[in-house]
């Protein structure tokens, strides 16, 4: 997971986030010092310190993440940046007040909340202005070796949104006579200041230059295969360019004690479901009433889906379409503007509230919190014949949310499902507990902003 997060186009986001974290902790410490009213260091109970130094920074950073305040690639005027920061702190203040009803130690007082918001917003704004002036992004210089179509796609992606982070210096391939254009790799890398060599696993030229590539690697120059580099740019697997060899080379072999990892994931599922149930129940009752008043039919929608190892199970959702929506058409994909979706159903889908009954599926063990979305057998059989490696998704439990859901919009077609499968395969290759946590927090942003599927 760390290899995915610490990419050049991600490091600056992490740096801004760490700066925000230090600002929040510093603002909080100043308030605690002033509140103590004594010249010495303040003494507080352990529960209060834990509640404050864990709860307040966590809520603030999460709200800033939702408002995309950690992305330096988004051009914004200073006034707009300050406005978004103040809006984020206002939202965070509301969250603090709500948490105060559950954590007595977190009750900060109205004056302290105002002071904290003022100090944090001013410091966060100054930090961003200083960051833009002081941190200069130096694009990594890249050499391509090979002529696979994936290089054309990578070039398009780099030119489209990452030109500030990467510069493609040259691409080596073989001419019509099967003769390498440039055999002197090591001197070229040093003369041109190449930072990264991206190669094709299937290139004959790469096999001829294997010894030079090893030398380059041992001289503090990074080398990576094209499919892996594509993944690091897009966070999805290039199914249209993958073969068995490439998939095998990129498979995740870093899982430490798989049995423990599985038990940890199951424990997280149970903990999440049990913690969310008290909050979900009143929301579910209100939503159920709205569904009932808006259209005829049952509140719950029950349908058979395929789970891990293609074992069928009964999935529960809140009904968001007219009753018996497929009576005349048979099985068909749902789309964003599907006329079968009711007015209340459209709201429930946008906020992901129609998925609340699936907490029962999580408790039963049919589903996990994070994983590919469960699919019907009818569509699975069709897609398995059209999309490479489609049945790999059944190696893990389906999830309430997943990498595809937080990165891709509605996929009401076979082509859309093919795109989502690239994200699902990426998740299968890189699955870890840390990635699950990242997906969980990204889901919160998707729900607040009304994006994803």
C-alpha positions as CSV (number, residue, x, y, z in Angstrom):
1,X,0.0,0.0,0.0
2,X,2.8,2.4,0.8
3,X,4.2,2.0,-2.7
4,X,0.9,3.3,-4.1
5,X,0.5,6.2,-1.7
6,X,4.1,7.5,-1.9
7,X,4.1,8.2,-5.6
8,X,5.4,11.6,-6.8
9,X,1.8,12.7,-7.5
10,X,0.7,11.7,-4.0
11,X,3.7,12.7,-1.8
12,X,2.8,16.3,-1.8
13,X,-0.8,15.5,-0.7
14,X,0.6,13.5,2.2
15,X,3.0,16.4,3.1
16,X,0.2,18.9,3.2
17,X,-1.9,16.5,5.3
18,X,1.0,16.0,7.8
19,X,1.3,19.8,8.0
20,X,-2.4,20.1,8.8
21,X,-2.0,17.4,11.5
22,X,0.8,19.4,13.2
23,X,-1.3,22.6,13.0
24,X,-4.3,20.9,14.7
25,X,-2.2,19.4,17.4
26,X,-0.4,22.7,18.0
27,X,-3.7,24.7,18.1
28,X,-5.1,22.2,20.5
29,X,-2.1,22.3,22.8
30,X,-2.2,26.1,22.9
31,X,-5.9,26.0,24.0
32,X,-5.2,23.4,26.7
33,X,-2.3,25.5,28.0
34,X,-4.4,28.6,28.1
35,X,-7.3,26.8,29.7
36,X,-5.1,25.5,32.5
37,X,-4.6,29.0,33.8
38,X,-1.2,28.1,35.3
39,X,2.3,28.9,34.2
40,X,3.4,25.3,34.3
41,X,2.5,22.5,31.9
42,X,-1.2,21.6,32.2
43,X,-2.1,18.2,33.7
44,X,-5.2,16.4,32.3
45,X,-6.7,13.1,32.8
46,X,-5.7,10.3,30.4
47,X,-9.3,9.9,29.0
48,X,-9.5,13.6,28.1
49,X,-6.1,13.7,26.5
50,X,-6.9,10.6,24.4
51,X,-10.3,12.0,23.4
52,X,-8.9,15.4,22.4
53,X,-5.6,14.3,20.8
54,X,-7.2,11.5,18.8
55,X,-10.8,12.7,18.2
56,X,-10.1,16.4,17.2
57,X,-7.2,15.7,14.7
58,X,-9.0,12.7,13.2
59,X,-12.2,14.7,12.6
60,X,-10.4,17.7,11.2
61,X,-8.2,15.8,8.8
62,X,-11.2,13.7,7.6
63,X,-13.2,16.9,6.9
64,X,-10.3,18.5,5.1
65,X,-10.0,15.3,3.1
66,X,-13.7,15.4,2.1
67,X,-13.3,19.0,1.0
68,X,-10.2,18.0,-1.1
69,X,-8.0,20.5,0.7
70,X,-4.9,18.2,0.4
71,X,-4.7,18.2,-3.3
72,X,-2.1,20.7,-4.6
73,X,-2.9,20.0,-8.2
74,X,-6.3,21.8,-7.9
75,X,-5.7,25.5,-8.9
76,X,-7.5,27.8,-6.5
77,X,-7.3,31.5,-5.7
78,X,-6.2,32.4,-2.2
79,X,-9.7,33.7,-1.3
80,X,-11.3,30.5,-2.4
81,X,-8.8,28.4,-0.5
82,X,-9.5,30.4,2.7
83,X,-13.2,30.1,2.2
84,X,-13.0,26.3,1.8
85,X,-10.8,26.0,4.9
86,X,-13.3,28.1,6.9
87,X,-16.2,26.0,5.6
88,X,-14.3,22.8,6.5
89,X,-13.6,24.1,10.0
90,X,-17.2,25.0,10.4
91,X,-18.2,21.4,9.5
92,X,-15.5,20.0,11.8
93,X,-16.9,22.2,14.6
94,X,-20.4,20.7,14.1
95,X,-18.8,17.2,14.2
96,X,-17.1,18.0,17.5
97,X,-20.3,19.2,19.0
98,X,-22.0,16.0,18.0
99,X,-19.3,13.9,19.4
100,X,-19.4,15.7,22.7
101,X,-22.7,14.0,23.5
102,X,-21.0,10.7,23.4
103,X,-17.5,11.7,24.8
104,X,-17.8,13.9,27.8
105,X,-14.0,14.4,27.7
106,X,-14.3,16.0,24.3
107,X,-16.5,18.8,25.4
108,X,-14.4,21.9,24.6
109,X,-16.7,24.8,25.3
110,X,-18.0,27.4,22.8
111,X,-15.2,29.9,23.2
112,X,-12.6,27.2,22.9
113,X,-14.2,26.0,19.7
114,X,-14.2,29.5,18.2
115,X,-10.6,30.0,19.1
116,X,-9.6,26.6,17.8
117,X,-11.3,27.3,14.5
118,X,-9.7,30.7,14.1
119,X,-6.2,29.5,14.9
120,X,-6.5,26.4,12.7
121,X,-8.0,28.1,9.7
122,X,-5.4,30.9,9.8
123,X,-2.5,28.5,10.2
124,X,-3.8,26.1,7.5
125,X,-4.2,28.9,5.0
126,X,-0.7,30.2,5.7
127,X,0.7,26.7,5.4
128,X,-0.8,26.2,2.0
129,X,0.4,29.6,0.8
130,X,3.9,28.8,2.0
131,X,3.8,25.4,0.4
132,X,2.9,26.7,-3.0
133,X,5.8,29.2,-2.9
134,X,8.5,27.0,-1.2
135,X,7.8,23.5,-2.6
136,X,8.8,23.3,-6.3
137,X,7.8,20.1,-8.0
138,X,10.5,18.6,-10.2
139,X,9.1,16.3,-12.8
140,X,10.6,12.8,-13.0
141,X,12.3,12.1,-16.3
142,X,11.1,8.8,-17.8
143,X,12.5,6.5,-20.4
144,X,10.2,3.9,-22.1
145,X,11.6,0.7,-23.3
146,X,9.3,-1.3,-25.6
147,X,6.5,-0.7,-28.0
148,X,3.4,-2.2,-26.3
149,X,0.1,-0.3,-26.7
150,X,0.1,0.3,-22.9
151,X,2.8,3.0,-23.5
152,X,0.5,5.0,-25.7
153,X,-2.1,4.9,-22.9
154,X,0.4,5.9,-20.3
155,X,1.6,8.8,-22.5
156,X,-2.0,10.0,-22.8
157,X,-2.6,9.8,-19.1
158,X,0.7,11.7,-18.3
159,X,-0.1,14.4,-20.8
160,X,-3.7,14.7,-19.6
161,X,-3.1,15.3,-15.9
162,X,0.4,14.4,-14.6
163,X,2.7,16.5,-16.9
164,X,3.8,18.5,-13.8
165,X,5.1,15.3,-12.2
166,X,6.5,13.3,-15.1
167,X,8.4,14.1,-18.3
168,X,8.7,11.4,-21.0
169,X,12.2,11.9,-22.4
170,X,12.4,9.1,-24.9
171,X,11.0,5.7,-26.0
172,X,13.3,2.9,-27.1
173,X,11.9,0.2,-29.4
174,X,13.2,-2.0,-32.2
175,X,13.2,-0.9,-35.9
176,X,11.9,-2.9,-38.8
177,X,15.1,-5.0,-39.0
178,X,14.7,-6.0,-35.4
179,X,17.8,-4.1,-34.3
180,X,17.8,-2.2,-31.0
181,X,17.9,1.6,-31.7
182,X,20.0,2.4,-28.6
183,X,22.0,-0.4,-27.0
184,X,24.0,1.9,-24.6
185,X,21.4,2.2,-21.8
186,X,23.6,3.0,-18.8
187,X,25.4,6.0,-20.3
188,X,22.2,7.3,-21.7
189,X,20.5,7.2,-18.3
190,X,23.2,9.2,-16.7
191,X,23.7,11.7,-19.6
192,X,19.9,12.5,-19.8
193,X,19.3,12.4,-16.1
194,X,16.7,9.6,-16.3
195,X,14.9,9.0,-12.9
196,X,12.7,6.2,-14.0
197,X,12.9,3.4,-16.6
198,X,9.5,1.9,-17.6
199,X,9.8,-1.3,-19.6
200,X,7.6,-3.8,-21.3
201,X,7.7,-7.4,-20.0
202,X,7.0,-8.7,-23.5
203,X,9.7,-6.7,-25.3
204,X,12.5,-8.5,-27.0
205,X,14.6,-5.4,-26.6
206,X,14.2,-5.6,-22.8
207,X,15.6,-9.1,-22.8
208,X,18.6,-7.9,-24.7
209,X,19.1,-5.0,-22.3
210,X,18.5,-7.0,-19.1
211,X,22.1,-6.7,-17.9
212,X,22.1,-3.0,-18.4
213,X,18.7,-2.7,-16.6
214,X,20.2,-4.5,-13.6
215,X,23.1,-2.1,-13.6
216,X,20.8,0.9,-13.8
217,X,18.7,-0.5,-10.9
218,X,21.8,-0.9,-8.7
219,X,22.8,2.7,-9.4
220,X,19.9,4.3,-7.6
221,X,17.7,4.5,-10.7
222,X,14.2,3.1,-10.4
223,X,12.9,0.6,-13.0
224,X,9.3,-0.6,-13.2
225,X,7.3,-2.6,-15.7
226,X,4.7,-0.7,-17.7
227,X,1.6,-2.4,-16.2
228,X,2.7,-1.6,-12.7
229,X,3.4,2.1,-13.7
230,X,0.0,2.2,-15.3
231,X,-1.5,1.0,-12.0
232,X,0.3,3.7,-10.0
233,X,-1.0,6.4,-12.2
234,X,-4.6,5.2,-12.5
235,X,-5.1,2.9,-9.5
236,X,-6.6,0.2,-11.7
237,X,-5.2,-2.8,-13.5
238,X,-4.9,-2.5,-17.4
239,X,-6.9,-5.7,-18.3
240,X,-6.7,-4.8,-22.0
241,X,-2.9,-5.0,-21.8
242,X,-2.5,-7.8,-19.2
243,X,-1.6,-11.4,-19.9
244,X,-1.0,-14.3,-17.5
245,X,2.7,-13.5,-17.2
246,X,2.1,-9.8,-16.3
247,X,-0.7,-10.7,-13.9
248,X,1.6,-13.2,-12.2
249,X,4.4,-10.7,-11.9
250,X,2.2,-8.1,-10.3
251,X,0.4,-10.4,-7.9
252,X,0.6,-9.3,-4.3
253,X,3.0,-11.6,-2.3
254,X,3.3,-9.3,0.8
255,X,0.4,-10.7,2.9
256,X,1.8,-11.6,6.3
257,X,0.2,-14.7,7.8
258,X,-2.9,-14.9,5.6
259,X,-5.0,-16.6,8.2
260,X,-4.5,-13.8,10.7
261,X,-5.2,-11.2,7.9
262,X,-8.5,-12.9,7.1
263,X,-9.5,-13.0,10.8
264,X,-8.5,-9.4,11.2
265,X,-10.7,-8.4,8.2
266,X,-13.6,-10.4,9.7
267,X,-13.2,-8.8,13.1
268,X,-13.2,-5.3,11.4
269,X,-16.4,-6.3,9.6
270,X,-18.2,-7.3,12.8
271,X,-16.9,-4.2,14.7
272,X,-18.0,-1.9,11.9
273,X,-21.4,-3.4,11.6
274,X,-22.1,-3.5,15.3
275,X,-20.9,0.1,15.8
276,X,-23.0,1.4,12.9
277,X,-26.2,-0.4,13.8
278,X,-27.3,2.0,16.6
279,X,-26.9,5.0,14.2
280,X,-28.2,3.2,11.2
281,X,-31.5,2.0,12.8
282,X,-33.2,5.4,13.1
283,X,-32.0,6.4,9.6
284,X,-33.4,3.1,8.3
285,X,-36.8,3.7,9.9
286,X,-37.1,7.2,8.5
287,X,-36.0,6.0,5.0
288,X,-38.4,3.0,5.2
289,X,-41.2,5.4,5.9
290,X,-40.3,7.6,3.0
291,X,-40.1,4.6,0.6
292,X,-43.5,3.4,1.8
293,X,-45.1,6.8,1.3
294,X,-43.5,7.4,-2.0
295,X,-44.5,4.3,-3.9
296,X,-46.3,1.0,-3.6
297,X,-44.5,-2.2,-2.7
298,X,-42.3,-3.6,0.0
299,X,-39.6,-1.5,1.8
300,X,-36.9,-4.1,1.3
301,X,-35.7,-5.5,-2.0
302,X,-34.3,-9.0,-1.7
303,X,-32.4,-10.5,-4.6
304,X,-30.0,-13.5,-5.1
305,X,-26.4,-12.5,-5.7
306,X,-23.1,-14.4,-6.0
307,X,-20.7,-14.3,-3.0
308,X,-17.2,-15.6,-2.4
309,X,-16.4,-18.7,-4.6
310,X,-19.7,-17.9,-6.5
311,X,-21.8,-19.2,-3.6
312,X,-25.3,-17.6,-4.0
313,X,-26.8,-15.6,-1.1
314,X,-29.8,-13.4,-0.5
315,X,-28.9,-9.7,-0.6
316,X,-31.0,-7.1,1.2
317,X,-31.4,-3.5,0.0
318,X,-34.0,-0.7,0.5
319,X,-36.2,-0.6,-2.6
320,X,-35.3,2.3,-4.8
321,X,-37.3,1.4,-7.9
322,X,-40.9,0.8,-8.6
323,X,-42.2,-2.6,-7.4
324,X,-41.3,-5.5,-9.7
325,X,-39.3,-3.2,-12.0
326,X,-38.1,-6.1,-14.3
327,X,-41.5,-7.7,-14.8
328,X,-41.7,-6.6,-18.5
329,X,-38.0,-6.2,-19.4
330,X,-36.3,-9.0,-17.6
331,X,-32.8,-8.5,-16.1
332,X,-31.2,-5.3,-17.2
333,X,-28.5,-2.8,-16.0
334,X,-29.6,0.1,-13.9
335,X,-28.3,3.6,-15.0
336,X,-28.1,7.0,-13.2
337,X,-31.2,8.3,-15.0
338,X,-33.1,5.1,-15.0
339,X,-36.9,6.0,-15.2
340,X,-37.7,3.0,-12.9
341,X,-36.0,4.7,-9.9
342,X,-38.4,6.5,-7.6
343,X,-37.9,10.1,-6.3
344,X,-37.0,8.8,-2.8
345,X,-34.9,6.0,-4.3
346,X,-32.8,8.5,-6.2
347,X,-31.9,10.3,-2.9
348,X,-31.2,7.0,-1.1
349,X,-28.9,5.9,-3.9
350,X,-27.0,9.2,-3.9
351,X,-26.4,9.0,-0.2
352,X,-25.8,5.2,-0.3
353,X,-28.5,4.8,2.3
354,X,-30.2,2.0,0.3
355,X,-27.2,-0.2,1.3
356,X,-28.0,-0.1,5.0
357,X,-29.8,-3.4,5.2
358,X,-26.7,-5.1,3.9
359,X,-25.2,-4.7,7.4
360,X,-27.2,-7.8,8.1
361,X,-25.4,-9.6,5.3
362,X,-22.1,-8.4,6.8
363,X,-23.1,-9.8,10.2
364,X,-24.1,-13.1,8.6
365,X,-20.7,-13.3,6.8
366,X,-22.2,-13.2,3.3
367,X,-20.4,-9.9,2.7
368,X,-17.5,-7.8,3.9
369,X,-17.3,-4.1,4.4
370,X,-14.8,-3.7,1.6
371,X,-14.8,-5.8,-1.6
372,X,-16.2,-6.0,-5.2
373,X,-19.9,-5.3,-5.4
374,X,-22.1,-8.5,-5.4
375,X,-23.5,-9.3,-8.8
376,X,-26.3,-11.5,-10.1
377,X,-25.4,-14.8,-11.8
378,X,-27.2,-13.7,-15.0
379,X,-24.8,-10.8,-15.5
380,X,-21.8,-12.6,-14.2
381,X,-22.1,-15.3,-16.8
382,X,-22.4,-12.7,-19.6
383,X,-19.4,-10.6,-18.4
384,X,-17.2,-13.6,-17.7
385,X,-17.3,-14.3,-21.5
386,X,-16.4,-10.7,-22.4
387,X,-14.0,-9.4,-19.7
388,X,-10.6,-11.0,-19.1
389,X,-10.1,-12.5,-15.6
390,X,-13.7,-11.6,-14.6
391,X,-14.2,-14.5,-12.2
392,X,-11.2,-13.4,-10.1
393,X,-13.6,-11.1,-8.3
394,X,-15.2,-14.2,-6.7
395,X,-12.0,-15.0,-4.8
396,X,-13.0,-12.6,-2.1
397,X,-16.2,-11.7,-0.4
398,X,-18.3,-8.9,-2.0
399,X,-18.5,-5.7,-0.1
400,X,-20.7,-2.8,1.0
401,X,-18.1,-0.5,-0.6
402,X,-15.1,-1.2,-2.7
403,X,-12.2,0.3,-4.8
404,X,-14.4,0.3,-8.0
405,X,-17.3,2.0,-6.2
406,X,-15.3,4.9,-4.9
407,X,-13.3,5.5,-8.1
408,X,-15.9,4.9,-10.8
409,X,-19.4,6.3,-11.5
410,X,-22.5,4.3,-12.6
411,X,-21.7,1.3,-14.8
412,X,-25.0,0.5,-16.4
413,X,-23.5,-1.4,-19.4
414,X,-21.0,-4.1,-20.2
415,X,-18.4,-1.5,-21.1
416,X,-18.9,0.2,-17.8
417,X,-18.5,-3.1,-16.0
418,X,-15.3,-3.8,-17.9
419,X,-13.9,-0.5,-16.6
420,X,-15.0,-1.3,-13.0
421,X,-13.4,-4.7,-13.3
422,X,-10.0,-3.0,-13.8
423,X,-10.4,-1.5,-10.3
424,X,-11.6,-4.8,-8.8
425,X,-8.6,-6.6,-10.1
426,X,-6.4,-3.8,-8.8
427,X,-7.9,-4.4,-5.4
428,X,-7.4,-8.1,-5.6
429,X,-3.7,-7.6,-6.4
430,X,-3.1,-5.1,-3.7
431,X,-5.6,-6.0,-1.1
432,X,-4.5,-5.2,2.5
433,X,-6.0,-4.0,5.7
434,X,-4.5,-0.5,5.1
435,X,-6.1,-0.4,1.7
436,X,-9.4,-1.4,3.2
437,X,-9.2,1.5,5.7
438,X,-8.3,3.9,2.8
439,X,-11.4,2.8,0.9
440,X,-13.5,3.2,4.0
441,X,-12.5,6.9,4.4
442,X,-12.8,7.5,0.7
443,X,-16.3,6.1,0.9
444,X,-17.2,8.9,3.4
445,X,-16.0,11.5,0.9
446,X,-18.0,9.9,-1.9
447,X,-21.1,9.9,0.3
448,X,-20.8,13.5,1.3
449,X,-20.0,14.7,-2.3
450,X,-22.6,12.4,-3.9
451,X,-20.1,10.7,-6.3
452,X,-19.3,7.1,-7.2
453,X,-21.7,4.2,-7.3
